[in-house]
């Protein structure tokens, strides 16, 4: 990897936010004459936009921070609207939503770490390796799908073990099952967003999150309270709205990636590559700590919510 273009990875808040930035290490004086280099910023504006200033970093980091907020907003919208219908439904959504987020943290952090591989290969001018890392991360996402489906089946046992009332267990289980089924699409979406984040194209990730969050809000009103021929579905409607918005991310991102010529010609994203056990191992070894940090943060809150 080119040492002048490191990848900077930081975990913040309740969700891991991967910040990919160009290096801001540069020499301000020429080695021969001891004179300032010609492109040293002379004004505040130039400094802000240059590699010495925070501008390039913020252009990448802020969209990621905002997209993290959209995920929280999606679950918050469910709970808020359900309070208008039934406090018991809102309580079930709170507990089950917290558990869903905790379950998702480890896979999301692990798969999202693809962004580091992408940025490293770009910095080392090994662009064709980006496609190889992407395909191995997609394979890893497929291996995680059964984990989500098994937990969907076991969801009543989880809430019963927490000592919840049978009526609340039924509501929580219905909500969690639907989210987990919808959450299988989030596994693949995290790989796609990692591909773009590693290239510094975080604005696209933010746009997709904003669109799907808006769709979730509209569907929440329709499915929770009913509209026209659509009956009032309450808690199940909130879960369906969220699951649909999760699944919508996948075709939107797939369409955007397929239309990008650089993905095909430069990064070889669509070119089948031979299996590399070392690549697969490194994705797990380096991605798992990132996921575990997210899991620990969310898990502590979840334990409190389920008491």
ChimeraX commands (.cxc) that place a marker at each C-alpha (Angstrom):
marker #1 position 0.00,0.00,0.00 radius 0.5
marker #1 position 1.15,3.54,-0.75 radius 0.5
marker #1 position 2.13,4.90,2.67 radius 0.5
marker #1 position 1.19,8.46,1.62 radius 0.5
marker #1 position -2.51,7.49,1.32 radius 0.5
marker #1 position -3.51,5.66,4.49 radius 0.5
marker #1 position -7.05,4.75,5.39 radius 0.5
marker #1 position -8.27,6.26,8.61 radius 0.5
marker #1 position -10.92,4.20,10.37 radius 0.5
marker #1 position -12.85,5.50,13.34 radius 0.5
marker #1 position -15.78,4.05,15.28 radius 0.5
marker #1 position -18.22,6.65,16.63 radius 0.5
marker #1 position -21.63,6.66,18.29 radius 0.5
marker #1 position -23.93,3.65,18.34 radius 0.5
marker #1 position -22.94,2.66,14.89 radius 0.5
marker #1 position -19.45,2.25,13.36 radius 0.5
marker #1 position -18.70,5.18,11.04 radius 0.5
marker #1 position -15.88,4.45,8.65 radius 0.5
marker #1 position -13.96,7.60,7.71 radius 0.5
marker #1 position -11.79,7.29,4.62 radius 0.5
marker #1 position -9.56,10.27,3.89 radius 0.5
marker #1 position -6.47,11.09,1.92 radius 0.5
marker #1 position -3.36,11.65,3.96 radius 0.5
marker #1 position -2.76,15.22,5.08 radius 0.5
marker #1 position 0.92,14.65,5.59 radius 0.5
marker #1 position 3.03,16.84,3.35 radius 0.5
marker #1 position 6.26,18.75,3.51 radius 0.5
marker #1 position 5.93,22.53,3.75 radius 0.5
marker #1 position 9.51,23.25,2.80 radius 0.5
marker #1 position 11.60,22.08,-0.10 radius 0.5
marker #1 position 14.50,19.90,0.95 radius 0.5
marker #1 position 17.02,21.74,-1.20 radius 0.5
marker #1 position 16.37,25.45,-0.82 radius 0.5
marker #1 position 14.50,25.46,2.46 radius 0.5
marker #1 position 11.80,27.59,0.84 radius 0.5
marker #1 position 8.04,27.10,1.23 radius 0.5
marker #1 position 6.50,24.79,-1.33 radius 0.5
marker #1 position 4.50,26.66,-3.97 radius 0.5
marker #1 position 1.16,25.06,-3.15 radius 0.5
marker #1 position 1.22,25.82,0.60 radius 0.5
marker #1 position -2.16,27.48,1.44 radius 0.5
marker #1 position -1.89,31.22,1.88 radius 0.5
marker #1 position -5.44,31.98,3.06 radius 0.5
marker #1 position -7.90,30.36,5.45 radius 0.5
marker #1 position -10.12,29.25,2.57 radius 0.5
marker #1 position -7.23,27.64,0.74 radius 0.5
marker #1 position -6.10,25.92,3.93 radius 0.5
marker #1 position -9.61,24.62,4.60 radius 0.5
marker #1 position -9.89,23.05,1.14 radius 0.5
marker #1 position -6.33,21.75,1.00 radius 0.5
marker #1 position -4.82,18.51,2.28 radius 0.5
marker #1 position -3.62,20.47,5.32 radius 0.5
marker #1 position -7.16,21.46,6.30 radius 0.5
marker #1 position -10.30,19.61,7.43 radius 0.5
marker #1 position -12.32,20.20,4.27 radius 0.5
marker #1 position -11.48,16.95,2.42 radius 0.5
marker #1 position -12.03,14.90,5.57 radius 0.5
marker #1 position -15.37,16.52,6.38 radius 0.5
marker #1 position -16.64,16.04,2.83 radius 0.5
marker #1 position -16.23,12.31,3.37 radius 0.5
marker #1 position -17.06,12.05,7.08 radius 0.5
marker #1 position -20.19,14.19,7.35 radius 0.5
marker #1 position -22.31,12.14,4.89 radius 0.5
marker #1 position -21.35,8.98,6.79 radius 0.5
marker #1 position -22.31,10.51,10.12 radius 0.5
marker #1 position -25.63,11.66,8.68 radius 0.5
marker #1 position -26.37,8.27,7.10 radius 0.5
marker #1 position -25.86,6.69,10.52 radius 0.5
marker #1 position -28.55,9.02,11.84 radius 0.5
marker #1 position -30.98,7.92,9.14 radius 0.5
marker #1 position -30.88,4.33,10.38 radius 0.5
marker #1 position -31.70,5.49,13.90 radius 0.5
marker #1 position -34.43,7.73,12.49 radius 0.5
marker #1 position -36.06,4.75,10.77 radius 0.5
marker #1 position -36.47,2.82,14.02 radius 0.5
marker #1 position -37.42,5.97,15.93 radius 0.5
marker #1 position -40.20,6.69,13.43 radius 0.5
marker #1 position -41.69,3.24,14.02 radius 0.5
marker #1 position -41.81,3.73,17.77 radius 0.5
marker #1 position -43.15,7.27,17.64 radius 0.5
marker #1 position -46.03,6.49,15.31 radius 0.5
marker #1 position -46.89,3.34,17.21 radius 0.5
marker #1 position -47.27,5.39,20.41 radius 0.5
marker #1 position -50.15,7.15,18.65 radius 0.5
marker #1 position -51.85,3.80,18.17 radius 0.5
marker #1 position -50.90,1.65,21.15 radius 0.5
marker #1 position -48.41,2.01,23.98 radius 0.5
marker #1 position -47.95,-1.76,24.16 radius 0.5
marker #1 position -47.04,-1.86,20.46 radius 0.5
marker #1 position -44.55,0.97,20.94 radius 0.5
marker #1 position -43.02,-0.86,23.90 radius 0.5
marker #1 position -42.68,-4.04,21.83 radius 0.5
marker #1 position -41.06,-2.09,18.99 radius 0.5
marker #1 position -38.60,-0.51,21.40 radius 0.5
marker #1 position -37.37,-3.82,22.83 radius 0.5
marker #1 position -37.40,-5.78,19.58 radius 0.5
marker #1 position -35.86,-2.89,17.63 radius 0.5
marker #1 position -33.00,-2.65,20.13 radius 0.5
marker #1 position -32.40,-6.38,19.86 radius 0.5
marker #1 position -32.46,-6.25,16.05 radius 0.5
marker #1 position -29.88,-3.48,16.06 radius 0.5
marker #1 position -27.65,-5.44,18.44 radius 0.5
marker #1 position -27.88,-8.56,16.28 radius 0.5
marker #1 position -27.04,-6.55,13.16 radius 0.5
marker #1 position -24.03,-4.73,14.58 radius 0.5
marker #1 position -21.47,-7.53,14.30 radius 0.5
marker #1 position -22.29,-8.43,10.65 radius 0.5
marker #1 position -22.58,-4.77,9.65 radius 0.5
marker #1 position -19.25,-3.83,11.21 radius 0.5
marker #1 position -17.53,-6.85,9.72 radius 0.5
marker #1 position -18.89,-6.41,6.19 radius 0.5
marker #1 position -18.52,-2.63,6.26 radius 0.5
marker #1 position -14.80,-3.06,6.87 radius 0.5
marker #1 position -14.56,-3.77,3.15 radius 0.5
marker #1 position -14.17,0.00,2.78 radius 0.5
marker #1 position -10.69,-0.24,4.31 radius 0.5
marker #1 position -9.63,-2.88,1.78 radius 0.5
marker #1 position -11.01,-0.76,-1.05 radius 0.5
marker #1 position -9.15,2.36,0.06 radius 0.5
marker #1 position -5.91,0.43,0.56 radius 0.5
marker #1 position -6.03,-1.14,-2.90 radius 0.5
marker #1 position -6.82,2.22,-4.47 radius 0.5
marker #1 position -3.91,3.84,-2.64 radius 0.5
marker #1 position -1.59,1.06,-3.82 radius 0.5
marker #1 position -2.86,1.39,-7.43 radius 0.5
marker #1 position -4.07,-2.21,-7.34 radius 0.5
marker #1 position -7.51,-1.30,-8.61 radius 0.5
marker #1 position -8.43,-4.74,-9.91 radius 0.5
marker #1 position -8.06,-6.12,-6.37 radius 0.5
marker #1 position -11.04,-4.01,-5.32 radius 0.5
marker #1 position -13.35,-6.31,-7.27 radius 0.5
marker #1 position -11.82,-9.38,-5.63 radius 0.5
marker #1 position -12.35,-7.99,-2.14 radius 0.5
marker #1 position -15.91,-6.99,-3.02 radius 0.5
marker #1 position -16.83,-10.45,-4.26 radius 0.5
marker #1 position -15.36,-12.17,-1.21 radius 0.5
marker #1 position -17.29,-9.79,1.08 radius 0.5
marker #1 position -20.49,-10.66,-0.81 radius 0.5
marker #1 position -19.78,-14.36,-0.25 radius 0.5
marker #1 position -19.34,-13.66,3.45 radius 0.5
marker #1 position -22.70,-11.84,3.49 radius 0.5
marker #1 position -24.40,-14.92,2.01 radius 0.5
marker #1 position -22.96,-17.05,4.80 radius 0.5
marker #1 position -24.58,-14.77,7.39 radius 0.5
marker #1 position -28.10,-15.06,5.98 radius 0.5
marker #1 position -28.89,-18.38,7.77 radius 0.5
marker #1 position -27.85,-16.77,11.07 radius 0.5
marker #1 position -30.56,-14.12,10.66 radius 0.5
marker #1 position -33.20,-16.66,9.63 radius 0.5
marker #1 position -32.46,-18.96,12.59 radius 0.5
marker #1 position -32.77,-16.05,15.01 radius 0.5
marker #1 position -36.08,-15.11,13.39 radius 0.5
marker #1 position -37.40,-18.58,14.23 radius 0.5
marker #1 position -36.01,-18.43,17.78 radius 0.5
marker #1 position -37.24,-14.91,18.54 radius 0.5
marker #1 position -40.10,-15.99,20.89 radius 0.5
marker #1 position -37.64,-17.95,23.02 radius 0.5
marker #1 position -35.36,-14.93,23.34 radius 0.5
marker #1 position -38.08,-12.66,24.74 radius 0.5
marker #1 position -39.53,-15.41,26.92 radius 0.5
marker #1 position -36.08,-15.93,28.46 radius 0.5
marker #1 position -36.03,-12.19,29.24 radius 0.5
marker #1 position -39.14,-12.71,31.40 radius 0.5
marker #1 position -41.62,-10.75,29.29 radius 0.5
marker #1 position -45.37,-11.29,29.42 radius 0.5
marker #1 position -46.75,-13.70,26.79 radius 0.5
marker #1 position -48.76,-10.93,25.07 radius 0.5
marker #1 position -45.70,-8.72,24.81 radius 0.5
marker #1 position -43.57,-11.67,23.64 radius 0.5
marker #1 position -45.93,-12.25,20.74 radius 0.5
marker #1 position -45.76,-8.63,19.62 radius 0.5
marker #1 position -42.00,-8.42,20.01 radius 0.5
marker #1 position -41.48,-11.68,18.14 radius 0.5
marker #1 position -43.63,-10.58,15.20 radius 0.5
marker #1 position -41.76,-7.29,14.92 radius 0.5
marker #1 position -38.30,-8.87,15.24 radius 0.5
marker #1 position -39.05,-11.66,12.74 radius 0.5
marker #1 position -40.00,-9.21,10.03 radius 0.5
marker #1 position -37.00,-6.98,10.72 radius 0.5
marker #1 position -34.60,-9.94,10.60 radius 0.5
marker #1 position -36.00,-11.10,7.27 radius 0.5
marker #1 position -35.70,-7.58,5.93 radius 0.5
marker #1 position -32.29,-7.31,7.53 radius 0.5
marker #1 position -30.84,-9.99,5.29 radius 0.5
marker #1 position -30.81,-7.38,2.52 radius 0.5
marker #1 position -28.87,-5.01,4.77 radius 0.5
marker #1 position -26.00,-7.51,4.79 radius 0.5
marker #1 position -25.49,-7.10,1.04 radius 0.5
marker #1 position -26.17,-3.38,1.16 radius 0.5
marker #1 position -23.37,-2.94,3.70 radius 0.5
marker #1 position -20.96,-4.55,1.26 radius 0.5
marker #1 position -22.15,-2.22,-1.51 radius 0.5
marker #1 position -21.90,0.87,0.68 radius 0.5
marker #1 position -18.42,-0.24,1.79 radius 0.5
marker #1 position -17.38,-0.38,-1.85 radius 0.5
marker #1 position -18.40,3.25,-2.33 radius 0.5
marker #1 position -17.19,4.48,1.05 radius 0.5
marker #1 position -13.71,3.14,0.34 radius 0.5
marker #1 position -13.66,5.34,-2.75 radius 0.5
marker #1 position -14.71,8.39,-0.76 radius 0.5
marker #1 position -18.14,8.50,-2.46 radius 0.5
marker #1 position -20.08,8.81,0.76 radius 0.5
marker #1 position -22.57,11.26,-0.69 radius 0.5
marker #1 position -24.14,8.42,-2.69 radius 0.5
marker #1 position -24.55,6.35,0.48 radius 0.5
marker #1 position -26.20,9.31,2.18 radius 0.5
marker #1 position -28.61,9.82,-0.74 radius 0.5
marker #1 position -29.71,6.19,-0.69 radius 0.5
marker #1 position -30.26,6.32,3.07 radius 0.5
marker #1 position -32.28,9.53,2.76 radius 0.5
marker #1 position -34.51,8.12,0.01 radius 0.5
marker #1 position -35.26,4.86,1.81 radius 0.5
marker #1 position -35.88,6.64,5.12 radius 0.5
marker #1 position -38.44,8.87,3.39 radius 0.5
marker #1 position -40.09,5.78,1.90 radius 0.5
marker #1 position -40.21,4.19,5.35 radius 0.5
marker #1 position -41.92,7.27,6.78 radius 0.5
marker #1 position -44.64,7.22,4.12 radius 0.5
marker #1 position -45.19,3.47,4.44 radius 0.5
marker #1 position -45.35,3.76,8.23 radius 0.5
marker #1 position -48.34,6.08,8.02 radius 0.5
marker #1 position -50.06,3.89,5.43 radius 0.5
marker #1 position -49.44,0.48,7.00 radius 0.5
marker #1 position -49.73,1.39,10.69 radius 0.5
marker #1 position -52.96,3.38,10.47 radius 0.5
marker #1 position -54.39,2.03,7.20 radius 0.5
marker #1 position -55.30,3.92,4.04 radius 0.5
marker #1 position -57.97,3.19,1.49 radius 0.5
marker #1 position -58.22,-0.56,0.94 radius 0.5
marker #1 position -55.12,-1.16,3.08 radius 0.5
marker #1 position -56.21,-2.18,6.60 radius 0.5
marker #1 position -54.71,-0.89,9.84 radius 0.5
marker #1 position -51.79,-3.22,10.60 radius 0.5
marker #1 position -50.27,-1.52,13.64 radius 0.5
marker #1 position -47.04,-3.10,14.84 radius 0.5
marker #1 position -46.83,-5.52,11.92 radius 0.5
marker #1 position -47.32,-2.60,9.52 radius 0.5
marker #1 position -44.42,-0.70,11.10 radius 0.5
marker #1 position -42.18,-3.73,10.75 radius 0.5
marker #1 position -43.24,-4.27,7.13 radius 0.5
marker #1 position -42.55,-0.62,6.29 radius 0.5
marker #1 position -39.05,-0.86,7.74 radius 0.5
marker #1 position -38.32,-4.18,6.03 radius 0.5
marker #1 position -39.48,-2.82,2.66 radius 0.5
marker #1 position -37.25,0.24,3.08 radius 0.5
marker #1 position -34.34,-2.08,3.92 radius 0.5
marker #1 position -34.90,-4.16,0.79 radius 0.5
marker #1 position -35.27,-1.03,-1.36 radius 0.5
marker #1 position -31.66,-0.07,-0.63 radius 0.5
marker #1 position -30.35,-3.13,-2.43 radius 0.5
marker #1 position -31.78,-2.56,-5.95 radius 0.5
marker #1 position -31.04,1.18,-5.81 radius 0.5
marker #1 position -27.40,0.61,-4.91 radius 0.5
marker #1 position -27.08,-2.27,-7.40 radius 0.5
marker #1 position -28.41,0.00,-10.15 radius 0.5
marker #1 position -25.99,2.80,-9.26 radius 0.5
marker #1 position -23.01,0.43,-9.21 radius 0.5
marker #1 position -23.99,-1.21,-12.52 radius 0.5
marker #1 position -24.17,2.19,-14.27 radius 0.5
marker #1 position -20.68,3.20,-13.12 radius 0.5
marker #1 position -18.14,2.35,-15.82 radius 0.5
marker #1 position -15.22,2.55,-13.38 radius 0.5
marker #1 position -16.70,-0.28,-11.34 radius 0.5
marker #1 position -16.59,-2.51,-14.38 radius 0.5
marker #1 position -13.49,-1.32,-16.21 radius 0.5
marker #1 position -11.20,-0.16,-13.41 radius 0.5
marker #1 position -12.22,-2.07,-10.30 radius 0.5
marker #1 position -13.42,-5.26,-12.07 radius 0.5
marker #1 position -16.40,-5.53,-9.72 radius 0.5
marker #1 position -18.39,-7.71,-12.13 radius 0.5
marker #1 position -15.49,-9.92,-13.19 radius 0.5
marker #1 position -15.50,-13.33,-11.54 radius 0.5
marker #1 position -12.30,-14.01,-9.60 radius 0.5
marker #1 position -10.90,-17.26,-8.19 radius 0.5
marker #1 position -11.49,-18.02,-4.53 radius 0.5
marker #1 position -8.78,-16.65,-2.23 radius 0.5
marker #1 position -8.87,-18.13,1.24 radius 0.5
marker #1 position -6.40,-15.51,2.49 radius 0.5
marker #1 position -8.64,-12.66,1.34 radius 0.5
marker #1 position -11.60,-14.26,3.08 radius 0.5
marker #1 position -9.58,-14.78,6.24 radius 0.5
marker #1 position -8.36,-11.19,6.33 radius 0.5
marker #1 position -11.90,-9.83,5.93 radius 0.5
marker #1 position -12.94,-11.82,9.00 radius 0.5
marker #1 position -9.81,-11.19,11.09 radius 0.5
marker #1 position -9.75,-7.42,10.55 radius 0.5
marker #1 position -13.49,-6.83,10.27 radius 0.5
marker #1 position -14.59,-8.76,13.35 radius 0.5
marker #1 position -13.08,-6.33,15.92 radius 0.5
marker #1 position -14.94,-3.46,14.26 radius 0.5
marker #1 position -18.17,-5.41,14.49 radius 0.5
marker #1 position -17.54,-6.47,18.08 radius 0.5
marker #1 position -17.09,-2.86,19.16 radius 0.5
marker #1 position -20.46,-1.97,17.64 radius 0.5
marker #1 position -22.01,-5.08,19.19 radius 0.5
marker #1 position -20.70,-4.22,22.67 radius 0.5
marker #1 position -22.07,-0.67,22.51 radius 0.5
marker #1 position -25.50,-1.72,21.25 radius 0.5
marker #1 position -25.64,-4.80,23.48 radius 0.5
marker #1 position -25.31,-2.81,26.70 radius 0.5
marker #1 position -28.26,-0.63,25.73 radius 0.5
marker #1 position -30.26,-3.64,24.60 radius 0.5
marker #1 position -29.82,-5.44,27.92 radius 0.5
marker #1 position -31.22,-2.40,29.71 radius 0.5
marker #1 position -34.19,-2.17,27.31 radius 0.5
marker #1 position -35.11,-5.84,27.73 radius 0.5
marker #1 position -35.21,-5.71,31.54 radius 0.5
marker link #1:1,2 radius 0.2
marker link #1:2,3 radius 0.2
marker link #1:3,4 radius 0.2
marker link #1:4,5 radius 0.2
marker link #1:5,6 radius 0.2
marker link #1:6,7 radius 0.2
marker link #1:7,8 radius 0.2
marker link #1:8,9 radius 0.2
marker link #1:9,10 radius 0.2
marker link #1:10,11 radius 0.2
marker link #1:11,12 radius 0.2
marker link #1:12,13 radius 0.2
marker link #1:13,14 radius 0.2
marker link #1:14,15 radius 0.2
marker link #1:15,16 radius 0.2
marker link #1:16,17 radius 0.2
marker link #1:17,18 radius 0.2
marker link #1:18,19 radius 0.2
marker link #1:19,20 radius 0.2
marker link #1:20,21 radius 0.2
marker link #1:21,22 radius 0.2
marker link #1:22,23 radius 0.2
marker link #1:23,24 radius 0.2
marker link #1:24,25 radius 0.2
marker link #1:25,26 radius 0.2
marker link #1:26,27 radius 0.2
marker link #1:27,28 radius 0.2
marker link #1:28,29 radius 0.2
marker link #1:29,30 radius 0.2
marker link #1:30,31 radius 0.2
marker link #1:31,32 radius 0.2
marker link #1:32,33 radius 0.2
marker link #1:33,34 radius 0.2
marker link #1:34,35 radius 0.2
marker link #1:35,36 radius 0.2
marker link #1:36,37 radius 0.2
marker link #1:37,38 radius 0.2
marker link #1:38,39 radius 0.2
marker link #1:39,40 radius 0.2
marker link #1:40,41 radius 0.2
marker link #1:41,42 radius 0.2
marker link #1:42,43 radius 0.2
marker link #1:43,44 radius 0.2
marker link #1:44,45 radius 0.2
marker link #1:45,46 radius 0.2
marker link #1:46,47 radius 0.2
marker link #1:47,48 radius 0.2
marker link #1:48,49 radius 0.2
marker link #1:49,50 radius 0.2
marker link #1:50,51 radius 0.2
marker link #1:51,52 radius 0.2
marker link #1:52,53 radius 0.2
marker link #1:53,54 radius 0.2
marker link #1:54,55 radius 0.2
marker link #1:55,56 radius 0.2
marker link #1:56,57 radius 0.2
marker link #1:57,58 radius 0.2
marker link #1:58,59 radius 0.2
marker link #1:59,60 radius 0.2
marker link #1:60,61 radius 0.2
marker link #1:61,62 radius 0.2
marker link #1:62,63 radius 0.2
marker link #1:63,64 radius 0.2
marker link #1:64,65 radius 0.2
marker link #1:65,66 radius 0.2
marker link #1:66,67 radius 0.2
marker link #1:67,68 radius 0.2
marker link #1:68,69 radius 0.2
marker link #1:69,70 radius 0.2
marker link #1:70,71 radius 0.2
marker link #1:71,72 radius 0.2
marker link #1:72,73 radius 0.2
marker link #1:73,74 radius 0.2
marker link #1:74,75 radius 0.2
marker link #1:75,76 radius 0.2
marker link #1:76,77 radius 0.2
marker link #1:77,78 radius 0.2
marker link #1:78,79 radius 0.2
marker link #1:79,80 radius 0.2
marker link #1:80,81 radius 0.2
marker link #1:81,82 radius 0.2
marker link #1:82,83 radius 0.2
marker link #1:83,84 radius 0.2
marker link #1:84,85 radius 0.2
marker link #1:85,86 radius 0.2
marker link #1:86,87 radius 0.2
marker link #1:87,88 radius 0.2
marker link #1:88,89 radius 0.2
marker link #1:89,90 radius 0.2
marker link #1:90,91 radius 0.2
marker link #1:91,92 radius 0.2
marker link #1:92,93 radius 0.2
marker link #1:93,94 radius 0.2
marker link #1:94,95 radius 0.2
marker link #1:95,96 radius 0.2
marker link #1:96,97 radius 0.2
marker link #1:97,98 radius 0.2
marker link #1:98,99 radius 0.2
marker link #1:99,100 radius 0.2
marker link #1:100,101 radius 0.2
marker link #1:101,102 radius 0.2
marker link #1:102,103 radius 0.2
marker link #1:103,104 radius 0.2
marker link #1:104,105 radius 0.2
marker link #1:105,106 radius 0.2
marker link #1:106,107 radius 0.2
marker link #1:107,108 radius 0.2
marker link #1:108,109 radius 0.2
marker link #1:109,110 radius 0.2
marker link #1:110,111 radius 0.2
marker link #1:111,112 radius 0.2
marker link #1:112,113 radius 0.2
marker link #1:113,114 radius 0.2
marker link #1:114,115 radius 0.2
marker link #1:115,116 radius 0.2
marker link #1:116,117 radius 0.2
marker link #1:117,118 radius 0.2
marker link #1:118,119 radius 0.2
marker link #1:119,120 radius 0.2
marker link #1:120,121 radius 0.2
marker link #1:121,122 radius 0.2
marker link #1:122,123 radius 0.2
marker link #1:123,124 radius 0.2
marker link #1:124,125 radius 0.2
marker link #1:125,126 radius 0.2
marker link #1:126,127 radius 0.2
marker link #1:127,128 radius 0.2
marker link #1:128,129 radius 0.2
marker link #1:129,130 radius 0.2
marker link #1:130,131 radius 0.2
marker link #1:131,132 radius 0.2
marker link #1:132,133 radius 0.2
marker link #1:133,134 radius 0.2
marker link #1:134,135 radius 0.2
marker link #1:135,136 radius 0.2
marker link #1:136,137 radius 0.2
marker link #1:137,138 radius 0.2
marker link #1:138,139 radius 0.2
marker link #1:139,140 radius 0.2
marker link #1:140,141 radius 0.2
marker link #1:141,142 radius 0.2
marker link #1:142,143 radius 0.2
marker link #1:143,144 radius 0.2
marker link #1:144,145 radius 0.2
marker link #1:145,146 radius 0.2
marker link #1:146,147 radius 0.2
marker link #1:147,148 radius 0.2
marker link #1:148,149 radius 0.2
marker link #1:149,150 radius 0.2
marker link #1:150,151 radius 0.2
marker link #1:151,152 radius 0.2
marker link #1:152,153 radius 0.2
marker link #1:153,154 radius 0.2
marker link #1:154,155 radius 0.2
marker link #1:155,156 radius 0.2
marker link #1:156,157 radius 0.2
marker link #1:157,158 radius 0.2
marker link #1:158,159 radius 0.2
marker link #1:159,160 radius 0.2
marker link #1:160,161 radius 0.2
marker link #1:161,162 radius 0.2
marker link #1:162,163 radius 0.2
marker link #1:163,164 radius 0.2
marker link #1:164,165 radius 0.2
marker link #1:165,166 radius 0.2
marker link #1:166,167 radius 0.2
marker link #1:167,168 radius 0.2
marker link #1:168,169 radius 0.2
marker link #1:169,170 radius 0.2
marker link #1:170,171 radius 0.2
marker link #1:171,172 radius 0.2
marker link #1:172,173 radius 0.2
marker link #1:173,174 radius 0.2
marker link #1:174,175 radius 0.2
marker link #1:175,176 radius 0.2
marker link #1:176,177 radius 0.2
marker link #1:177,178 radius 0.2
marker link #1:178,179 radius 0.2
marker link #1:179,180 radius 0.2
marker link #1:180,181 radius 0.2
marker link #1:181,182 radius 0.2
marker link #1:182,183 radius 0.2
marker link #1:183,184 radius 0.2
marker link #1:184,185 radius 0.2
marker link #1:185,186 radius 0.2
marker link #1:186,187 radius 0.2
marker link #1:187,188 radius 0.2
marker link #1:188,189 radius 0.2
marker link #1:189,190 radius 0.2
marker link #1:190,191 radius 0.2
marker link #1:191,192 radius 0.2
marker link #1:192,193 radius 0.2
marker link #1:193,194 radius 0.2
marker link #1:194,195 radius 0.2
marker link #1:195,196 radius 0.2
marker link #1:196,197 radius 0.2
marker link #1:197,198 radius 0.2
marker link #1:198,199 radius 0.2
marker link #1:199,200 radius 0.2
marker link #1:200,201 radius 0.2
marker link #1:201,202 radius 0.2
marker link #1:202,203 radius 0.2
marker link #1:203,204 radius 0.2
marker link #1:204,205 radius 0.2
marker link #1:205,206 radius 0.2
marker link #1:206,207 radius 0.2
marker link #1:207,208 radius 0.2
marker link #1:208,209 radius 0.2
marker link #1:209,210 radius 0.2
marker link #1:210,211 radius 0.2
marker link #1:211,212 radius 0.2
marker link #1:212,213 radius 0.2
marker link #1:213,214 radius 0.2
marker link #1:214,215 radius 0.2
marker link #1:215,216 radius 0.2
marker link #1:216,217 radius 0.2
marker link #1:217,218 radius 0.2
marker link #1:218,219 radius 0.2
marker link #1:219,220 radius 0.2
marker link #1:220,221 radius 0.2
marker link #1:221,222 radius 0.2
marker link #1:222,223 radius 0.2
marker link #1:223,224 radius 0.2
marker link #1:224,225 radius 0.2
marker link #1:225,226 radius 0.2
marker link #1:226,227 radius 0.2
marker link #1:227,228 radius 0.2
marker link #1:228,229 radius 0.2
marker link #1:229,230 radius 0.2
marker link #1:230,231 radius 0.2
marker link #1:231,232 radius 0.2
marker link #1:232,233 radius 0.2
marker link #1:233,234 radius 0.2
marker link #1:234,235 radius 0.2
marker link #1:235,236 radius 0.2
marker link #1:236,237 radius 0.2
marker link #1:237,238 radius 0.2
marker link #1:238,239 radius 0.2
marker link #1:239,240 radius 0.2
marker link #1:240,241 radius 0.2
marker link #1:241,242 radius 0.2
marker link #1:242,243 radius 0.2
marker link #1:243,244 radius 0.2
marker link #1:244,245 radius 0.2
marker link #1:245,246 radius 0.2
marker link #1:246,247 radius 0.2
marker link #1:247,248 radius 0.2
marker link #1:248,249 radius 0.2
marker link #1:249,250 radius 0.2
marker link #1:250,251 radius 0.2
marker link #1:251,252 radius 0.2
marker link #1:252,253 radius 0.2
marker link #1:253,254 radius 0.2
marker link #1:254,255 radius 0.2
marker link #1:255,256 radius 0.2
marker link #1:256,257 radius 0.2
marker link #1:257,258 radius 0.2
marker link #1:258,259 radius 0.2
marker link #1:259,260 radius 0.2
marker link #1:260,261 radius 0.2
marker link #1:261,262 radius 0.2
marker link #1:262,263 radius 0.2
marker link #1:263,264 radius 0.2
marker link #1:264,265 radius 0.2
marker link #1:265,266 radius 0.2
marker link #1:266,267 radius 0.2
marker link #1:267,268 radius 0.2
marker link #1:268,269 radius 0.2
marker link #1:269,270 radius 0.2
marker link #1:270,271 radius 0.2
marker link #1:271,272 radius 0.2
marker link #1:272,273 radius 0.2
marker link #1:273,274 radius 0.2
marker link #1:274,275 radius 0.2
marker link #1:275,276 radius 0.2
marker link #1:276,277 radius 0.2
marker link #1:277,278 radius 0.2
marker link #1:278,279 radius 0.2
marker link #1:279,280 radius 0.2
marker link #1:280,281 radius 0.2
marker link #1:281,282 radius 0.2
marker link #1:282,283 radius 0.2
marker link #1:283,284 radius 0.2
marker link #1:284,285 radius 0.2
marker link #1:285,286 radius 0.2
marker link #1:286,287 radius 0.2
marker link #1:287,288 radius 0.2
marker link #1:288,289 radius 0.2
marker link #1:289,290 radius 0.2
marker link #1:290,291 radius 0.2
marker link #1:291,292 radius 0.2
marker link #1:292,293 radius 0.2
marker link #1:293,294 radius 0.2
marker link #1:294,295 radius 0.2
marker link #1:295,296 radius 0.2
marker link #1:296,297 radius 0.2
marker link #1:297,298 radius 0.2
marker link #1:298,299 radius 0.2
marker link #1:299,300 radius 0.2
marker link #1:300,301 radius 0.2
marker link #1:301,302 radius 0.2
marker link #1:302,303 radius 0.2
marker link #1:303,304 radius 0.2
marker link #1:304,305 radius 0.2
marker link #1:305,306 radius 0.2
marker link #1:306,307 radius 0.2
view
